[in-house]
Amino acid sequence: MSFLHLDENEAVQMVIRRHWWALLTPSVSALALLILPALVVIFGQNIMGAIDPAMMRFGIAVYFLLLSVFVFTLWVEYYLDVWIITSRRIIDIDQLGLFRRTISEFPLDRIQDVTVEVKGIIPTLLRFGDLKVETAGHLKSFVLLDAPNPEAAKNLLLSNVEKSETVS
């Protein structure tokens, strides 16, 4: 990651992306939308007779192009939305669409509270949940939705906070 500049004696300890389950629901929707043109052609034979075949092919091509952009956007948001935990700070990269990104960072010594919330049977079985970090001096908390193994991230953060307090 070329935009990430680490301080002296700072090391990346964990990189957290959303759990793959968070990508599954939109992927199933995209798969259903992929099948839709075939269903329209099969069940809409009476309507299709009035449409020029060249226009129908053009319409289907545009449909698949837009669907491809939708799937690509889903993947980009999934892959580039990341938390990086270093030995001194947390870097929160929030990808919002294709061309918008917010990067926030805060030092570990400003952490006041770390909360893990696991809701439902699927997140419990697949071991993912929401990781929420509240910091001193900020009006908002930092939340990573659908983090895989959030307990390990919480334990790492709290041990790093304890280390930074003993060094200070």
N, C-alpha and C positions, 0 to 999 in steps of 0.2 A: 504494500500500500504506500504509494509514493507521497501521499499527502500527510502521512503520519510521521511526525518528527518526535522521537523519544528524547527525553532529557538524559543527562548523564546518570548512570546507575539505575536506569529505568528499563524494565523488561516487560514484554507482553506475556501475560499469564493465562489469559483465556479469551477466546473469541466466541461470541454467542450469536447465533442466528435463530430465527424462529424455527420451531419444530416442523418437520415435514408434514405433519397432520394439518397444519394451517394452510398448506398449499393444496391439500387433497380436495377440499370442498370446491374451490374455484376451478380446479382441474376437471372434476366430474361435470361441473356446469359447462365448461368449454367442450368436453367430449359430447355432451348432449346437444350442444349447438352445432357441433361438427356433423352430427347425424341428421339434423333438421332439413337441409336441402334435399337429401335423398327421400325423406318422408314426404316432403312437399311434391316432389316429382312423381312419386309412386301414387299418392292418394289424391293428387290434384290434376289428374289426366284431363278432365273436362275443362278446367280453367286453363291449362297449359296449351291447349290447342289454339287459343286466341293470341298467344304470345309468340313473337318471332323467335325462332331457335337461337339466332345470334344474340339477341337481347337477353334471352334467358342465360346463355353461357356467360355473357358479360356480367349480368347481375350476380350469378353464382361466383364468378371470379372476384368481384368486389366484396361479396359477403365473406369469402375465405380470406381475403386480404385483411379485412377489418377484424376477423376472428384471430388471425395471426398476430396482429398488433395487440389485441387484447391479451392473448396468451404471453406474448413477449413482455408486456407491461407487468403482468402478474409475476413472471419470473424475475424481472429486474427488481421489483419492489421486495420480493422475498429474499433474493440473494444479497442485495446491497443494504438492506436494513439490518444493522449489526451493532452490537455492543462490544467494545474492546476493553478488557480489564487489564490494566498494567499494575506494576508494583506501587505506583503513586497516584493513579487517577483512573476514572472511567470515561471513555469516549463513546458517546451515543450518536450514531449516524442513522438518521431517519430519512429514508428515501421516499419521496412523495411524488409518484409518477415517474416519467422518464427524464424530465429535465429540471427537477426540483429536489434539493437535498438540504437537510438541516443537520449541522454537526455541533453538538454540545459536549462540553467536557467539564468535569469538576474533580477537584482533588479528593482523595479518600478521607483525609482528615476532616472534611466537612460533612461526612455521612452521619446522620442522626439515627436513621432507622432503615432496616432492610426487611421487607415483607415478601413472603411467597404465598401465592394463592392458587390452589389447584381446585378447579370446579368440574365435577362430573366424573363419570366412570371411565370414559376414554382417556382423559388426561391423567387420571390416577393410574390406569394400567400402562399407558405409554410413557409415564413419568415426565410430563411437561406441565407448565403453569405460568402464571404471570409473576414477574419479578419487579418489585416496586422499591425504589430507593428514594428516601426523603433526605434532603440536605439542609444544612444550616444556611440561612440567608437567601434561599430561593423560595419564591412564592409557589412554585410548582414542584411536583415530584416527578422523577424519571421512571417510566414504566416500559418494560419489555414484555410484550404479549407473547404467549405461547413459547416461552423459553424452555429448551430441553434441559432436563435435570437441574431445575432451579435451586434445589437445596445445595448442590455442590457449589454453584455460583454464590449463593448467600454465604456459605461457610468460608469460601475464599475471600469474599469482600470483608467479612467480619474479622478474619485473621489478619488481613492486610491493614484494617483500621487499627487493630490492637498493636501491630508492629509499628505503625506510624505514630501511635500515641506514646509508645515506650521510647522511640527515638527522639521525640520532641522534648 
